[in-house]
Amino acid sequence: MEIPDTLKYTREHEWARTKGTQVVIGITDFAQDQLGDVVFVELPDVGDTVKKGESFGVVESTKAVSELFAPLSGKVVEVNDPLADAPETINDDPYEEGWMIVVEPSDPKELEALMDAKAYRAFVEEQE
Amino acid sequence: MAQRTPLFETHVRSGARMVDFAGWEMPVQYAGILEEHEAVRTRVGLFDVSHMGEVVFRGPRALEALNRLFTNDLSKVADGQAQYGCLCRESGGIVDDVVVYRRAADDLLVCVNAGNRQKDFDWLSGHPGGADVKNESDDWAQLALQGPRAAQLLQRLTPLDLMPIRSYRFARGEVAGVPCLVARTGYTGEDGFELFCPPAAAPRLWDALLDAGQAEGIQPCGLGARDSLRLEMAYRLYGSDMDDGTTPLEAGLGWVVKLDKGEFIGRDALVRQKEQGLARKLVGFVLTDAGIARHGYPVVQDGRKVGEVTSGTKSPSLKTSIGLAYVPPALAAEGSTFGVEIRGRAAAAKVVKTPFYTRK
């Protein structure tokens, strides 16, 4: 399972990547594998605010609905709209083409509180 | 602790993802639900359905006894034929939906849902009607071989001539050397077979089918694909689309209720319900808005809850969002529209003809 060293992670299996002052958010390889085939995704609109630990959308597999939880608070500045028509991208490429939203964080320190790759790997191994 | 089928080790060794289903540890997927679904629609898939139960009625009064517990009419089928129908309570509520395999008038095998094994046996053996009623659930494993290439594959492995075994017929014979009851039945909408065999031989039969099926592009499948395949056909799932509190008429199973065949348990209630009219009906719908309907989501009309979704998914074959829901009769006609409440918002839905999917 792929867990890139450069990203930060949540216990709900989202990842966060710094891009300038902004943060790109998606779900991890582990999460997409657990979900199975993703067939639907519902994301916020540009301009919406998201709050750390609260739901910002859902992904649905053939069988189940899973909420997405924001790794940090801020304003949504970009949304990966092509996912609506090609939700399987989340399975195929969770860390690159399968990104979900870009957030302008209201408190950049929140990013520091997330797990690094090593801690996340240990967390996932516990789950399995 | 969860129960396991004789194929549990095989599934785990092959890397299937296991889940709890009705108290059974079963594979939900092997390669992925969409891939498995596609394999069954275009080639052939193999399912372990050994969690299903088997109750047998034997003796000179077996046919008569079972027919009094069954909504369809077993006197209308020949030996070697199977029939689908419901077991009902006096109230008309559905104890289970089952397939009865008429081996002879004095020897009938009832295939029951996994979650209802004990409940059905208690119900059936509590109304034996002079028959010898036996729970043989642990004496049988069951594999489902489903898809357009199922027959050509199976024919290579059995001396039985499969041609005369048409839909809902069955015969006894060996498959890969394993003694089986070979039935042309299934829960996918494709041509295919269900093979009842001794539990100890199930792993051998499974491996033989997978090996021989390489030529047909066979795919082992889990319960996830089984569910999406059955829902595309609008086949009801007990526990989701119906239960002890719903009647076959409400569930759209009037075609397996033979009110004029004579007495059977539940008949009086069903006759009454038919005369008085139904308060709700199970319908097939598609979402015309984005989203996926799920079991338990409210059906809404003018901001009021008027019904409930019982099954829903995104159809892998049709790529549309499909489902089954109980709605008032006024909303049950084809083309009727209503809302399905998804996370606080009403998504538009339209009643359509079922099955959603038609075999090519």
Interface residues (C-beta under 8 A of the other chain):
Chain A: G36 D37 V39 F40 E42 V58 E60 S61 T62 K63 V65 A84
Chain B: R17 V28 Q29 G32 I33 L34 G224 D227 S228 A290 G291 I292 R294 T313 K314 P316 S321 R343
